[in-house]
């Protein structure tokens, strides 16, 4: 177990213990743990010279590169809280979170996949009014750092390049920077990660440094991670899976981080062979795609040791094929959520049936219980809401005491909104979702957010969004629409409108116009019935 309780102390310990070992491989960039610590210290001093103080918020809205890790750790070292932004967010979605967190600095790419993130932010509907900063309507935002991904940009007010940030470091002494790092405490807020809810409005789950370190340590222990491991991180760093169960795990154990900027299977297979990758977590779709790839047999994948999967149905046959055909020594499933990160994990030695049909047993000091609607604990084998309690439950939602009280009981039990059951061994199986959440290729989509975007277009009487089964992505959003008489909406126009307002993975892939939606006696839409319709329709098609 690590004695470190903050992210700066974790980095310091890894730089001492694993100094000359490779910390990150990102294209032509290779950094040892000592070099990583030096680069983080340089970026930290650059942030301090730019006015970042203890308690500020720093957003990172960028794809998986070594810059992301450095930016996050530099923000932590400067005493700031990290705010992660989904790279698939529209400018409007990102604007809302930057505004609500009152972020003082933002890291974003110059251009990524042809999109200028900063320009998208400036075109958000609320980006109005006078401003001396880089984005109108965001008065707290004083600094934007352009991460070099695809191409440079000219000078702009309040906007600097990555290299300029590093050059600013000369204005702050090493001793002052060390004092700032030492002032970061275990109870300080390390990160604010946003998750949608049943209201459709994103909520910022806050975690302390000790919690971020603790859940990563628990994941590392269950997965038996060592300094000999090479971890190909496909999960986005803005997600707890890529961040806390990803590169923080590597810092703790001295494993090598290999960021995957975009998912390209040919590149994944080539990287596994070239870098001798040992750890490859991801949703089941990744492994199904690997098994189906015609060129798989031409690659040497013998280095693979561990796969951790979940977020969707895992067939027993897939686990067996991952052992037999992909040569994984360990295949594990897990369950977590933004508010608690890693709650349960399978363990080495679990059989294929257990791995495929359960999410493992509690880890990271969590208690897990299954409760009925009255809060009474259910016996093994009975379905109920999954509730968790322990030292790593989030501190609460940012600026939302009401939502925090609704989510966390006075005695510490967190309502996950998921339905599941425990077996006699204490292994958890997730059976349904109270929140109707849709999982698209490992990304969570909350129907209320999509429904609100559609209803805002006008001409819609009622809307319900559910997940329809998809062989590759697990699920895809499907919208059932009851429209007003004489409306001009079409499936194509609604999908196009959603693309302007929502991240791509949230956009309905199909829109079905119906005369009415099914309701119960209380008037609530019967989402289960709609999901059954969607499944039957998908099977027929």
VEXDREN-2710 file (C-alpha; in Angstrom, 1 decimal):
% VEXDREN-2710
k/r/px/py/pz
1/UNK/0.0/0.0/0.0
2/UNK/1.2/3.5/-0.8
3/UNK/1.8/5.9/2.1
4/UNK/1.1/8.8/-0.1
5/UNK/-2.2/10.6/0.5
6/UNK/-2.1/13.3/-2.2
7/UNK/-1.4/13.2/-6.0
8/UNK/1.8/15.4/-5.6
9/UNK/3.1/13.0/-3.0
10/UNK/2.3/10.0/-5.2
11/UNK/4.3/11.6/-8.0
12/UNK/7.2/12.4/-5.7
13/UNK/7.3/8.9/-4.4
14/UNK/7.2/7.3/-7.9
15/UNK/10.0/9.7/-9.1
16/UNK/12.2/8.4/-6.2
17/UNK/11.3/4.8/-6.4
18/UNK/11.1/4.3/-10.2
19/UNK/13.3/7.2/-11.3
20/UNK/14.8/5.7/-14.5
21/UNK/11.9/3.5/-15.4
22/UNK/9.7/4.5/-18.3
23/UNK/6.6/6.4/-17.1
24/UNK/4.9/7.4/-20.3
25/UNK/5.2/6.4/-24.0
26/UNK/3.3/8.8/-26.3
27/UNK/4.4/8.6/-29.9
28/UNK/7.9/10.0/-30.0
29/UNK/7.7/11.2/-26.4
30/UNK/9.2/8.9/-23.8
31/UNK/9.5/10.1/-20.2
32/UNK/11.0/8.4/-17.2
33/UNK/9.3/8.9/-13.8
34/UNK/12.0/11.4/-12.9
35/UNK/11.5/13.3/-16.2
36/UNK/7.8/13.3/-15.7
37/UNK/8.2/14.8/-12.2
38/UNK/10.5/17.4/-13.6
39/UNK/8.1/18.3/-16.4
40/UNK/5.1/18.5/-14.0
41/UNK/7.1/20.8/-11.7
42/UNK/7.9/23.0/-14.6
43/UNK/4.2/23.2/-15.7
44/UNK/3.2/23.8/-12.0
45/UNK/5.5/26.8/-11.8
46/UNK/4.1/28.0/-15.2
47/UNK/0.6/27.8/-13.7
48/UNK/1.7/29.6/-10.5
49/UNK/3.3/32.3/-12.6
50/UNK/0.0/32.7/-14.5
51/UNK/-1.9/33.3/-11.3
52/UNK/-3.2/29.9/-10.3
53/UNK/-3.7/29.8/-6.5
54/UNK/-4.5/27.1/-4.0
55/UNK/-8.2/26.3/-4.2
56/UNK/-8.6/27.4/-7.9
57/UNK/-10.2/25.1/-10.5
58/UNK/-8.3/24.0/-13.6
59/UNK/-10.2/22.4/-16.5
60/UNK/-8.6/19.9/-18.9
61/UNK/-10.6/19.4/-22.1
62/UNK/-8.3/17.4/-24.2
63/UNK/-7.7/13.9/-25.6
64/UNK/-5.4/11.3/-24.1
65/UNK/-1.8/12.5/-24.5
66/UNK/1.1/13.0/-22.1
67/UNK/0.1/16.6/-21.9
68/UNK/-3.2/15.6/-20.1
69/UNK/-1.3/13.8/-17.3
70/UNK/1.2/16.7/-16.9
71/UNK/-1.5/19.3/-16.9
72/UNK/-3.6/17.4/-14.3
73/UNK/-0.6/16.8/-12.0
74/UNK/0.6/20.3/-12.4
75/UNK/-2.8/21.6/-11.4
76/UNK/-2.8/19.4/-8.3
77/UNK/0.7/20.5/-7.4
78/UNK/-0.4/24.1/-7.6
79/UNK/-3.1/23.3/-5.1
80/UNK/-6.0/23.5/-7.6
81/UNK/-8.8/21.1/-8.2
82/UNK/-8.9/19.3/-11.5
83/UNK/-12.1/19.6/-13.6
84/UNK/-12.3/17.0/-16.4
85/UNK/-14.3/17.7/-19.6
86/UNK/-15.5/15.1/-22.0
87/UNK/-13.8/15.5/-25.3
88/UNK/-17.1/14.8/-27.1
89/UNK/-18.8/17.7/-25.4
90/UNK/-20.2/20.5/-27.6
91/UNK/-19.1/24.0/-26.9
92/UNK/-22.4/24.6/-25.0
93/UNK/-21.9/21.6/-22.8
94/UNK/-18.3/22.6/-21.9
95/UNK/-19.3/26.2/-21.4
96/UNK/-21.9/25.3/-18.7
97/UNK/-19.3/23.3/-16.7
98/UNK/-16.6/25.8/-17.0
99/UNK/-19.0/28.5/-15.9
100/UNK/-20.4/26.5/-13.0
101/UNK/-17.0/25.6/-11.6
102/UNK/-15.7/29.1/-12.1
103/UNK/-12.6/27.6/-13.6
104/UNK/-9.6/29.9/-13.8
105/UNK/-7.6/28.0/-16.4
106/UNK/-8.4/25.7/-19.3
107/UNK/-6.2/23.2/-21.2
108/UNK/-7.6/22.4/-24.6
109/UNK/-6.1/21.3/-28.0
110/UNK/-5.2/23.7/-30.7
111/UNK/-7.3/21.4/-33.0
112/UNK/-8.5/17.8/-32.5
113/UNK/-10.2/15.8/-35.2
114/UNK/-10.6/19.0/-37.1
115/UNK/-12.4/20.8/-34.3
116/UNK/-11.1/24.0/-32.6
117/UNK/-12.4/23.5/-29.1
118/UNK/-11.8/27.1/-28.1
119/UNK/-13.8/28.4/-31.0
120/UNK/-16.6/25.9/-30.2
121/UNK/-16.6/27.4/-26.7
122/UNK/-16.8/30.9/-28.0
123/UNK/-19.8/30.0/-30.2
124/UNK/-21.8/28.6/-27.3
125/UNK/-25.2/30.3/-26.9
126/UNK/-24.2/31.8/-23.5
127/UNK/-20.9/33.2/-24.7
128/UNK/-22.1/36.7/-24.8
129/UNK/-21.3/40.1/-23.4
130/UNK/-18.1/42.0/-22.8
131/UNK/-15.0/40.2/-21.6
132/UNK/-11.4/40.9/-21.0
133/UNK/-10.7/37.2/-21.0
134/UNK/-10.4/34.5/-23.6
135/UNK/-14.1/33.7/-23.7
136/UNK/-17.1/36.1/-23.4
137/UNK/-19.5/35.1/-20.6
138/UNK/-16.8/33.3/-18.6
139/UNK/-15.3/36.1/-16.4
140/UNK/-13.5/33.7/-14.1
141/UNK/-11.6/32.1/-17.0
142/UNK/-8.3/34.0/-17.2
143/UNK/-6.0/31.5/-19.0
144/UNK/-6.3/29.1/-21.9
145/UNK/-3.4/26.8/-22.7
146/UNK/-3.4/25.4/-26.2
147/UNK/-2.1/21.8/-26.2
148/UNK/-0.3/20.9/-29.5
149/UNK/-2.3/18.1/-31.1
150/UNK/-2.8/18.9/-34.8
151/UNK/-1.7/22.4/-35.5
152/UNK/-0.7/25.8/-34.1
153/UNK/-2.7/29.0/-33.6
154/UNK/-1.7/32.6/-33.6
155/UNK/-1.5/34.8/-30.5
156/UNK/-4.8/35.5/-28.7
157/UNK/-5.8/37.4/-25.6
158/UNK/-5.5/35.2/-22.6
159/UNK/-4.4/32.2/-24.7
160/UNK/-0.9/30.7/-24.6
161/UNK/0.8/27.7/-26.1
162/UNK/2.0/24.7/-24.1
163/UNK/5.6/25.8/-24.6
164/UNK/4.8/29.3/-23.4
165/UNK/3.4/27.9/-20.2
166/UNK/6.7/26.0/-19.6
167/UNK/8.7/29.2/-20.3
168/UNK/6.7/31.1/-17.7
169/UNK/8.1/28.7/-15.0
170/UNK/11.3/30.7/-14.7
171/UNK/9.3/33.3/-12.8
172/UNK/8.7/31.0/-9.9
173/UNK/11.4/29.4/-7.8
174/UNK/11.7/25.7/-7.1
175/UNK/11.5/26.2/-3.3
176/UNK/8.2/28.2/-3.6
177/UNK/6.8/25.5/-5.8
178/UNK/7.8/22.8/-3.4
179/UNK/6.1/24.6/-0.5
180/UNK/2.9/24.8/-2.6
181/UNK/3.0/21.1/-3.3
182/UNK/3.6/20.3/0.4
183/UNK/0.6/22.5/1.3
184/UNK/-1.8/20.1/-0.6
185/UNK/-3.6/18.0/2.0
186/UNK/-5.4/14.6/1.8
187/UNK/-8.8/16.2/2.4
188/UNK/-8.3/18.9/-0.3
189/UNK/-10.6/18.5/-3.3
190/UNK/-8.5/16.7/-6.0
191/UNK/-11.1/16.6/-8.7
192/UNK/-14.6/17.5/-9.8
193/UNK/-16.0/15.1/-12.3
194/UNK/-19.4/15.7/-13.8
195/UNK/-22.0/13.1/-14.2
196/UNK/-25.6/13.6/-15.5
197/UNK/-28.6/12.7/-13.4
198/UNK/-32.3/12.0/-13.8
199/UNK/-32.9/15.7/-14.1
200/UNK/-30.6/15.9/-17.1
201/UNK/-28.4/18.6/-15.5
202/UNK/-24.8/17.5/-15.0
203/UNK/-23.6/17.3/-11.4
204/UNK/-20.0/17.7/-10.2
205/UNK/-18.9/14.8/-8.0
206/UNK/-16.1/16.0/-5.7
207/UNK/-13.4/13.7/-4.4
208/UNK/-10.5/14.4/-2.0
209/UNK/-6.9/13.5/-2.8
210/UNK/-6.9/10.6/-0.3
211/UNK/-10.0/9.1/-2.1
212/UNK/-8.5/9.4/-5.6
213/UNK/-5.3/7.7/-4.3
214/UNK/-7.1/5.1/-2.3
215/UNK/-9.4/3.8/-5.1
216/UNK/-6.4/3.7/-7.5
217/UNK/-4.5/1.7/-5.0
218/UNK/-7.4/-0.7/-4.5
219/UNK/-7.6/-1.2/-8.3
220/UNK/-3.9/-1.8/-8.5
221/UNK/-4.0/-4.4/-5.7
222/UNK/-6.9/-6.4/-7.2
223/UNK/-5.3/-6.3/-10.7
224/UNK/-1.8/-7.2/-9.2
225/UNK/-0.2/-4.3/-11.1
226/UNK/3.6/-4.1/-10.8
227/UNK/6.5/-2.0/-12.3
228/UNK/6.8/-4.6/-15.0
229/UNK/3.4/-3.8/-16.4
230/UNK/2.7/-1.7/-19.5
231/UNK/-0.8/-0.2/-19.5
232/UNK/-2.4/0.8/-22.8
233/UNK/-5.1/3.3/-21.7
234/UNK/-7.9/3.4/-24.2
235/UNK/-10.5/4.8/-21.7
236/UNK/-10.5/8.6/-21.9
237/UNK/-8.6/10.4/-19.2
238/UNK/-11.6/12.6/-18.4
239/UNK/-13.4/9.4/-17.2
240/UNK/-12.5/7.9/-13.8
241/UNK/-11.7/4.6/-15.6
242/UNK/-8.9/6.2/-17.6
243/UNK/-7.8/8.6/-14.9
244/UNK/-8.1/7.0/-11.4
245/UNK/-8.2/3.4/-12.6
246/UNK/-5.7/4.3/-15.3
247/UNK/-2.7/6.5/-15.1
248/UNK/-2.9/7.1/-11.3
249/UNK/-2.6/3.3/-10.9
250/UNK/0.6/3.4/-13.0
251/UNK/2.1/6.2/-10.9
252/UNK/1.4/4.2/-7.7
253/UNK/3.0/1.0/-9.0
254/UNK/5.6/2.2/-11.5
255/UNK/3.8/0.8/-14.6
256/UNK/4.3/2.4/-18.0
257/UNK/1.4/4.6/-19.3
258/UNK/0.6/4.4/-23.0
259/UNK/-2.2/6.9/-23.8
260/UNK/-4.4/6.1/-26.8
261/UNK/-5.5/9.4/-28.3
262/UNK/-8.3/7.8/-30.5
263/UNK/-9.4/4.2/-30.8
264/UNK/-8.0/2.6/-33.9
265/UNK/-7.8/-1.2/-33.7
266/UNK/-4.9/-1.6/-36.1
267/UNK/-2.9/0.9/-34.1
268/UNK/-3.9/-0.8/-30.8
269/UNK/-2.7/-4.2/-32.1
270/UNK/0.5/-2.6/-33.4
271/UNK/1.1/-0.9/-30.1
272/UNK/0.5/-4.1/-28.1
273/UNK/3.2/-5.8/-30.1
274/UNK/5.7/-3.0/-30.2
275/UNK/5.5/-1.9/-26.6
276/UNK/4.8/-5.3/-25.1
277/UNK/1.6/-4.1/-23.5
278/UNK/0.4/-6.2/-20.5
279/UNK/-2.8/-4.4/-19.4
280/UNK/-5.7/-3.6/-21.7
281/UNK/-9.0/-2.6/-20.0
282/UNK/-12.1/-1.5/-21.9
283/UNK/-15.7/-2.3/-22.7
284/UNK/-16.5/-5.7/-24.1
285/UNK/-16.8/-4.2/-27.6
286/UNK/-13.1/-3.7/-27.8
287/UNK/-12.3/-7.3/-27.2
288/UNK/-15.1/-8.5/-29.5
289/UNK/-13.6/-6.3/-32.2
290/UNK/-10.1/-7.6/-31.5
291/UNK/-11.3/-11.2/-31.8
292/UNK/-13.0/-10.5/-35.1
293/UNK/-10.0/-8.6/-36.7
294/UNK/-8.7/-10.4/-39.7
295/UNK/-5.1/-9.3/-39.0
296/UNK/-5.0/-10.4/-35.4
297/UNK/-3.1/-13.6/-36.1
298/UNK/-0.3/-11.7/-37.6
299/UNK/0.4/-9.8/-34.4
300/UNK/2.3/-11.0/-31.4
301/UNK/-0.1/-10.4/-28.5
302/UNK/1.6/-12.8/-26.1
303/UNK/2.6/-10.0/-23.7
304/UNK/-1.1/-9.4/-22.7
305/UNK/-1.7/-10.2/-19.0
306/UNK/-4.8/-8.5/-17.8
307/UNK/-8.1/-7.3/-19.2
308/UNK/-10.7/-5.5/-17.1
309/UNK/-14.1/-5.0/-18.7
310/UNK/-17.7/-4.2/-17.8
311/UNK/-20.2/-1.4/-18.5
312/UNK/-22.2/-3.8/-20.7
313/UNK/-23.2/-7.5/-20.9
314/UNK/-20.2/-9.8/-20.9
315/UNK/-20.9/-13.2/-22.5
316/UNK/-19.3/-16.2/-20.8
317/UNK/-18.0/-17.2/-24.3
318/UNK/-16.2/-13.9/-24.6
319/UNK/-14.3/-14.4/-21.4
320/UNK/-13.3/-17.9/-22.5
321/UNK/-12.2/-16.6/-25.9
322/UNK/-10.2/-13.8/-24.3
323/UNK/-8.3/-16.5/-22.3
324/UNK/-7.9/-18.9/-25.2
325/UNK/-7.4/-16.7/-28.2
326/UNK/-6.1/-13.4/-26.9
327/UNK/-3.9/-15.1/-24.3
328/UNK/-4.9/-13.0/-21.4
329/UNK/-3.8/-14.5/-18.1
330/UNK/-6.4/-12.6/-16.1
331/UNK/-9.9/-11.3/-17.2
332/UNK/-11.8/-9.3/-14.6
333/UNK/-15.0/-7.4/-14.5
334/UNK/-15.8/-4.5/-12.2
335/UNK/-18.5/-2.1/-11.2
336/UNK/-18.2/1.6/-10.3
337/UNK/-19.6/5.0/-10.8
338/UNK/-18.3/8.6/-10.8
339/UNK/-19.5/9.1/-7.2
340/UNK/-17.4/6.2/-5.9
341/UNK/-15.2/5.2/-8.8
342/UNK/-14.3/1.5/-8.1
343/UNK/-16.8/-0.4/-5.9
344/UNK/-16.5/-4.0/-6.8
345/UNK/-14.0/-6.1/-8.8
346/UNK/-13.5/-9.7/-9.6
347/UNK/-10.4/-11.4/-8.3
348/UNK/-7.7/-13.5/-9.9
349/UNK/-8.8/-17.1/-10.0
350/UNK/-12.5/-16.4/-10.5
351/UNK/-14.1/-18.7/-13.1
352/UNK/-15.6/-17.6/-16.4
353/UNK/-19.2/-17.7/-15.2
354/UNK/-18.4/-15.5/-12.2
355/UNK/-16.5/-13.0/-14.4
356/UNK/-19.2/-12.8/-17.0
357/UNK/-22.3/-12.7/-14.8
358/UNK/-21.1/-10.6/-11.8
359/UNK/-19.1/-7.4/-11.2
360/UNK/-17.0/-9.0/-8.4
361/UNK/-17.1/-8.3/-4.7
362/UNK/-16.4/-5.1/-2.8
363/UNK/-13.1/-3.4/-2.8
364/UNK/-11.5/0.0/-1.7
365/UNK/-13.1/-0.3/1.7
366/UNK/-16.6/-0.3/0.4
367/UNK/-19.7/-1.9/2.0
368/UNK/-22.3/-2.9/-0.5
369/UNK/-25.9/-3.7/0.3
370/UNK/-29.1/-4.3/-1.7
371/UNK/-32.0/-2.3/-0.4
372/UNK/-35.7/-2.2/-1.0
373/UNK/-37.6/1.0/-1.5
374/UNK/-37.9/1.5/2.3
375/UNK/-34.1/1.1/2.8
376/UNK/-34.3/-2.4/4.2
377/UNK/-31.5/-4.7/3.3
378/UNK/-32.4/-7.6/1.0
379/UNK/-31.2/-11.1/1.4
380/UNK/-28.8/-12.8/-1.1
381/UNK/-30.5/-13.4/-4.5
382/UNK/-33.1/-10.7/-4.2
383/UNK/-33.1/-7.6/-6.4
384/UNK/-33.0/-4.1/-5.0
385/UNK/-31.1/-0.9/-5.3
386/UNK/-27.3/-1.1/-5.0
387/UNK/-26.2/1.1/-2.2
388/UNK/-22.6/1.6/-1.1
389/UNK/-20.8/3.1/1.9
390/UNK/-17.2/3.7/2.7
391/UNK/-14.4/6.2/2.9
392/UNK/-14.2/6.7/-0.9
393/UNK/-17.8/7.8/-1.4
394/UNK/-17.6/11.3/-3.0
395/UNK/-17.5/14.4/-0.7
396/UNK/-20.7/15.6/-2.4
397/UNK/-21.9/17.4/-5.5
398/UNK/-20.5/20.8/-6.3
399/UNK/-22.8/23.6/-5.0
400/UNK/-25.7/21.3/-4.7
401/UNK/-26.5/20.3/-1.2
402/UNK/-30.0/19.1/-2.0
403/UNK/-28.7/16.6/-4.6
404/UNK/-26.0/15.5/-2.2
405/UNK/-28.5/14.9/0.6
406/UNK/-30.7/13.0/-1.9
407/UNK/-27.8/10.8/-3.0
408/UNK/-26.1/10.1/0.4
409/UNK/-28.1/9.1/3.5
410/UNK/-27.1/10.6/6.9
411/UNK/-25.5/7.2/7.8
412/UNK/-23.3/7.3/4.7
413/UNK/-25.1/5.0/2.3
414/UNK/-24.9/6.3/-1.3
415/UNK/-27.8/5.6/-3.6
416/UNK/-26.3/4.4/-6.9
417/UNK/-29.6/4.2/-8.8
418/UNK/-28.6/0.8/-10.1
419/UNK/-30.6/-2.4/-9.4
420/UNK/-28.7/-5.6/-8.6
421/UNK/-28.4/-8.6/-6.3
422/UNK/-25.7/-10.1/-4.2
423/UNK/-25.0/-13.8/-4.1
424/UNK/-24.0/-15.8/-1.0
425/UNK/-20.3/-15.1/-1.7
426/UNK/-20.8/-11.4/-1.7
427/UNK/-20.5/-11.0/-5.5
428/UNK/-22.6/-8.3/-7.1
429/UNK/-24.7/-8.6/-10.3
430/UNK/-26.2/-5.5/-11.9
431/UNK/-29.6/-6.4/-13.2
432/UNK/-31.2/-3.1/-14.2
433/UNK/-31.0/0.7/-13.9
434/UNK/-33.3/2.8/-11.7
435/UNK/-32.0/5.9/-13.6
436/UNK/-32.7/4.4/-17.1
437/UNK/-29.1/5.1/-18.0
438/UNK/-27.9/4.0/-21.5
439/UNK/-24.3/2.8/-21.9
440/UNK/-23.0/3.6/-25.4
441/UNK/-19.6/1.9/-25.9
442/UNK/-18.7/2.5/-22.3
443/UNK/-20.1/6.1/-22.1
444/UNK/-23.0/6.8/-19.9
445/UNK/-26.0/8.6/-21.5
446/UNK/-28.8/9.8/-19.3
447/UNK/-32.1/9.9/-21.2
448/UNK/-33.4/13.0/-19.4
449/UNK/-30.6/15.1/-20.9
450/UNK/-31.4/13.9/-24.4
451/UNK/-35.1/14.3/-23.9
452/UNK/-34.7/17.9/-22.6
453/UNK/-32.7/18.8/-25.7
454/UNK/-35.4/17.4/-28.0
455/UNK/-38.3/19.0/-26.1
456/UNK/-36.5/22.4/-26.2
457/UNK/-37.0/22.3/-30.0
458/UNK/-40.7/22.9/-29.7
459/UNK/-43.5/21.1/-31.5
460/UNK/-43.0/18.0/-29.3
461/UNK/-45.8/16.8/-27.0
462/UNK/-43.8/14.0/-25.3
463/UNK/-40.4/12.3/-25.8
464/UNK/-38.8/9.2/-24.3
465/UNK/-35.3/8.0/-25.0
466/UNK/-34.2/4.4/-24.3
467/UNK/-31.3/2.2/-25.3
468/UNK/-31.6/-0.1/-28.2
469/UNK/-29.3/-3.1/-28.3
470/UNK/-26.3/-2.8/-30.6
471/UNK/-23.8/-5.6/-31.3
472/UNK/-20.8/-3.2/-31.5
473/UNK/-21.6/-0.4/-29.0
474/UNK/-23.7/-2.3/-26.5
475/UNK/-26.5/0.2/-26.7
476/UNK/-27.5/3.2/-28.9
477/UNK/-30.1/5.9/-28.0
478/UNK/-33.5/5.6/-29.6
479/UNK/-36.1/8.4/-29.2
480/UNK/-39.8/7.8/-29.2
481/UNK/-41.6/11.1/-30.1
482/UNK/-45.2/12.2/-29.8
483/UNK/-45.3/15.4/-31.9
484/UNK/-47.9/18.2/-32.1
485/UNK/-50.3/18.1/-35.1
486/UNK/-48.9/19.9/-38.1
487/UNK/-45.3/19.6/-36.9
488/UNK/-42.5/19.8/-39.4
489/UNK/-40.0/17.5/-37.6
490/UNK/-38.5/14.5/-39.4
491/UNK/-36.2/11.8/-38.1
492/UNK/-33.3/13.5/-39.9
493/UNK/-34.0/17.0/-38.7
494/UNK/-34.3/15.9/-35.0
495/UNK/-31.1/13.9/-35.2
496/UNK/-29.3/16.9/-36.9
497/UNK/-30.6/19.3/-34.2
498/UNK/-29.4/16.9/-31.4
499/UNK/-25.9/16.8/-33.0
500/UNK/-25.7/20.6/-32.6
501/UNK/-26.6/20.4/-28.9
502/UNK/-25.2/17.1/-27.6
503/UNK/-22.0/15.1/-27.7
504/UNK/-22.1/12.6/-30.5
505/UNK/-22.5/9.5/-28.3
506/UNK/-25.7/11.0/-26.8
507/UNK/-27.4/11.7/-30.1
508/UNK/-30.3/9.3/-30.9
509/UNK/-29.5/7.0/-33.8
510/UNK/-33.1/6.4/-34.5
511/UNK/-36.2/8.6/-34.0
512/UNK/-39.7/6.9/-34.1
513/UNK/-42.8/9.0/-34.2
514/UNK/-45.7/7.4/-32.3
515/UNK/-49.3/8.4/-31.5
516/UNK/-48.8/7.9/-27.7
517/UNK/-46.3/6.6/-25.2
518/UNK/-47.2/3.9/-22.6
519/UNK/-47.8/5.2/-19.1
520/UNK/-48.6/3.7/-15.8
521/UNK/-51.5/4.8/-13.6
522/UNK/-49.5/7.6/-12.1
523/UNK/-48.8/9.0/-15.6
524/UNK/-45.1/7.9/-15.7
525/UNK/-43.7/6.7/-19.0
526/UNK/-43.1/3.0/-18.9
527/UNK/-39.5/2.9/-20.1
528/UNK/-39.2/-0.8/-19.6
529/UNK/-41.9/-1.4/-22.1
530/UNK/-40.2/0.9/-24.6
531/UNK/-36.9/-0.9/-24.1
532/UNK/-38.6/-4.2/-24.8
533/UNK/-40.0/-2.7/-28.0
534/UNK/-36.6/-1.4/-29.0
535/UNK/-35.0/-4.8/-28.4
536/UNK/-37.7/-6.6/-30.4
537/UNK/-37.3/-4.1/-33.2
538/UNK/-33.5/-4.4/-33.2
539/UNK/-33.8/-8.2/-33.3
540/UNK/-36.3/-8.1/-36.2
541/UNK/-34.0/-5.7/-38.1
END
